[in-house]
Every structure is written in structure tokens, then in C-alpha cells.
Amino acid sequence: MTQPHDDVRARLQTDRPHSARVWNYLLGGKDNYPVDSEAGDVILSTFPEFAAVARQQRRFLARAVRFLAGEAGVRQFLDIGTGLPTADNTHELAQRIAPESRIVYVDNDPLVLVHAQALLTSSPEGACAYVDADVRDPERILAEAAKTLDLSRPVALTMLGIVGQISDADRPAELVRTLLDGLPAGSYLALSDGTNTNEALNRAVEAYNGQSANTYHLRSPEEIATYFAGLDLVEPGVVATATWRAEDGRPEETAADVSVCGIAVKR
């Protein structure tokens, strides 16, 4: 009989790069394979600032969760496109402010599943869970999340770098809307994604897509802003990821503005 861990090994596809593992490499992590580091090096050779962009995304996650758990008072988080665990994961950031926070992580990368136990280290007052699911199956995500979260109370939906992994054919805006429709008023959406505004990045992503098991789709800042349609944007609105409520109004690390982000509330 095939065991669950055998299925995970079969899904790893160590002969092709996977986005979570490449991202881990770009952030200086060790949870990747040679094929992932090679893909990361191809990206960096074409767009050397990409590692800085990856670090900016992690810093936006920290600022977003601190805002959501602090100023906004949210106590439930649905983090889709979790990626491999690193320093200051969503549950650590949220529970530092409010130990009773409950977090559900969602990803479909098999190596993330292998490392899921590292994520499930909740404070005694709160809770953590991991859902092995694809963002293209929002109804299942909501059903699984409801086992840990109370979906009658506000939830912060975080989608950082994940919508770009959805092709136009899979209608990313509709997927975001379906997830939000399953959450009550007072819930928040925190989203960031890469833009198609830099020619070097466009070439780097094209090279990555040519060899990867999962492709990335850069879009215009205007199209990414449409994911917040019908929501009330939190100041400063949809802006360059590095600048969203950066301390002293300046990003900690300079790099090309190749991603945008925003946080908005559902009324």
C-alpha cells in the first residue's frame, strides 16, 4: 500500500524547479535542491535585484501582519501560498502581538508539506493548522480552514506572491473573490504580486517559466489593483511593496519597484 509520505516524495519533482524552493534559495535558505538553486541563479543573472525583491516581500509580510494583528485587531489569519518556513512566519508575528491568534497555512508544494510540522508551533492560547491544497480550489480551502477558524468572525486573508502563479485561464480575480465571499464583513485582504514593468524581470521570469514545474505571470499594477475591487483600501492604497508603511517612509533596502501590494477591508 502506498503511504502518504510516498505520495509526497513522488510529488517533489526534484528534476524541475518549484517556486517555493526557488524562493527559499533566493532568501538564503537551505530547503531547496540543485535544480532550484540553478533556476535561482538564472533569475539573478538576468535580474540581479531579485533577491532584494524577495527580502522586501518578507518585510511587507511582517508589516502587514503587525498592522492586521495590532491596529486592525484581527485574530484569525488564512495564509495562502505559505512557502517554506523561515524567520518570522505569520503565526509567530501574529501571536507575538496576540497569543490567541489562530492561523491556517495553505500551500500545495510537497516540500512545504514535509516541513509543515515546523509551522504548527502555535502558542498555547492560539492555534495553527496546515492545509495541503491548491489556490485554484477555493471552496476546499474555505471548508478546511473552517475546521480551525471561525468564519463568522473577521479573517485576514494573505496572498503574497501567489496570484501571479495563477494563469489568466484560471481567472485569478474570480478566485480571490470566491475566497473573500466566504469571509465575513470586517475581514481583510493583504496581497502583493510582481509587475510586468521591468524588462529585465520580464526576461528573468520568461527564462524561469521555460524550465519550472509551475509558471509565474507578471501583470500590470493596474490589473493587480483590481483584486481589491469592492473593498476599502487601507492607506496608502496599492503601492510599491517596499514602500507600504515603511519606517520613515523609506524601504530598508533599495531595489527596482517590480511588485505592488495593498491591504483592504471587506465592509
N, C-alpha and C positions, 0 to 999 in steps of 0.2 A: 504493500500500500504506500502511495506517495505521501510523505509527511509535509506539513506546511512549510518547514524550512527548506525542503527540497524544491518546492514551488518558487520560493523566494530566490534561491540560487539560480534556478532556470530563468528567472526574470532579470537577473542582474545585467546581462549582456555586456560583459567586460570587454568585448571586442569593439564596442561603439561608445562614444561619449554620451553621458547623461547630464542634463542641465544642473541638477543638484550637486553632482560630484565635481563638475567643472567649476561651479560657483564656489564650492568648498576649496578647490585648488586656488582660485583667484583670491580668496580671503586668507590664504596661508594655511589652510587645514591639511590634515593627513588622510582624510577619509575619501580617497579617490584612487583611481587606477592609472597606469601609464597612458592609456588612451585618452583619459580625461585631462591629464597634465599636458599632453601633446596638443589637444584641442585648445586648451587654455593658452598655450604658447603661441599658437597660430593667431588667436584673437589679439594677444598682446603685441605680436609682431606687426599687426595691421593697425591696431588702435591701442597704443601703449598705456593710455589713461584708464583702461577698463578696470584694472584692479582698484584704482582710486574710486571709480564709479561704484564698484561693488561695496567698498567700505562706506561710501556715502549712503548707500541704500540701508545698510545695517544701522547707521546712525539715525536715519529717518525712522526706522522701526522703533528705536529707543525713545526718540522724541514723541512719536505718535502714541506709544503705549503709556508713556508718562502722562501725556495730556489726557488720554482716554480714562486711565485709572484715577488720575488726580483731579484735574479741573472738571472733566465731564462726569466723573463718579461712576463709570461703568465697572461692573464686577463680573462680566462674562465676556469671553473672547472666543471667536471662531477664526482660527488662523489657517488659511488655505494656501497651499504651496509652501509648507513649512521649511523644507530644505533640511540639510544635515545640522544637528545640534552644534552650537558654538557658544561663545560667551554671550551673556545677556539675551537669552531666549525670552519669548513673550511671557511665559508663566513666571520667570524669575523677575522680570521688570514689573509686571502687574502685582505680583504677590509681595514684592518689596514695599509697595505703596499700600496695598490692601490684601493682607494674607488670605482673606476669604474668597479671593477671585477664583473663578472656575474657567479653565481653558481647554478647548478642544483643538488639537492639531490635525490637519488633513494634508496628506500627500500620497502620491501613487508611485514614488520612486522606491524600488525594492530595498536599496541600501538604507534609505531613511527608515523603512520598516524594521530593518535589522537593528538600527540604532534607537528605535522608538523608546526602549526602556530608559534611555538616558533622559528623555523628555518627561517621563512620568514620575517626577520627583516633586510632587506638589507639597506645599505647606500643609500641616495637619488641618488647618481651618478651611482650606480650599480643595480644589480637585483638578486633575489633569487627565486627559484621555487622548488617544491617538486613533484616527480613522484612516484606514488604507483605502482611499477612494480617489477617483478622477474628478477634476473640477467640472467635467462635462456631464456629470451625473448629480446635479444639484439637489434633486429630490432625495436621493440616498444620503447625501451629506447631511441634509437637514434632519432626516429621520435618525441617523446615527448620533448626530450632535445632541438631539433631544434626550438621549439617554444620560447625558451629563449636564446639559444646560437646560434652564427653564426658558423655553422660547416664548413664554408670555411676558417675559421681562427683557429690558434692553440688552442687546448683544453688540459688541464691536466686531464687525467683520473686517479682517485684514487680508488684503490681496496684494502682496508686494512682489512684482515681477512675474506674476502668474498669468495675467490675462494675455500678455504677449506670447505665451505658449499655446494660445488658442487661435486656430486659423479662422479666417473670415467665414469659411464654410460652416463652422460650428457656432457662429453668431455669438461672439463674446459678450456683447451688450445684453443680450437676452439671458445669458447665464447669470450675469451679475444681477439682473433684475429679478430673476427667479429666486436667487438666494435672498435678496432683500425682501421680496414679497413674503418669505417665510419668517421674517423677523418683525417684531412689533415696533410701534412708534417709540421714538427715543433711542433706537439703535443707530449705530454709526457705521459708515464705510470709510476705511483707510486704504487707499490704493495708490500704487505708483507703478510706472512702466516706462520702458525705453522708447525713445522717439526716433523718427527717421530723418532728423535734421542735420546729421553729421555724416559726410560722405565716407570718412574713414571707418566709422562704426558700421555703416551700411555694408561696406565691403567685408568687414570682420564677421558680421553676422551671416552674410552670404556664405563665406568660407566655412563657418561653423555648421550651418544648415546642411551643407553638402556632405558632411560626414557624421552628423549626430543622429541618435535614435529619436530625438524629438526636436522639432524646429522652433525657432523664435521669430516673432512677427513684430517688427518695429512699426509704429504708427505715428501719425501726426499728433502734436499736442492738442489740437482741436478735437480730434476723434477720441482721444483718451478722456478729455473733459466731458464727453457725452455720457460716460459711465456714471456720472454723478447727476444725471438728469432727474428732476423731481425731488432732489434732496436739497437741504440748506447747507451750503458750504461754510465751513469754519474759516475764519480769517487765517492766512492771507489768500485763500482760494486755491486754484490749481496753479502751481508754480514749479520752478525747477526744484527737484528733490533736495538738493544740497542746501537750499535757502529756506525751506519751510521751518519757520520759527527757530532758525539757527541762532545760537547765542550771539549777542551783539549784532545780529543781523548779517553775520558773515559765516560762511561754511568753514568748518575746521580744516578742510583740505580742498584745495582748488583742483578742478578738473573741468573738462568740457561739459556744458549743460546738455546732457543727452537723455535725461529722463525727467518726467514731471510727476507730481503727486498732489494729493489733496485729501482732506478729511471732511466728511459731510454727515449730517444727521437726518434721520427719517422723521418727519412730522406726522 
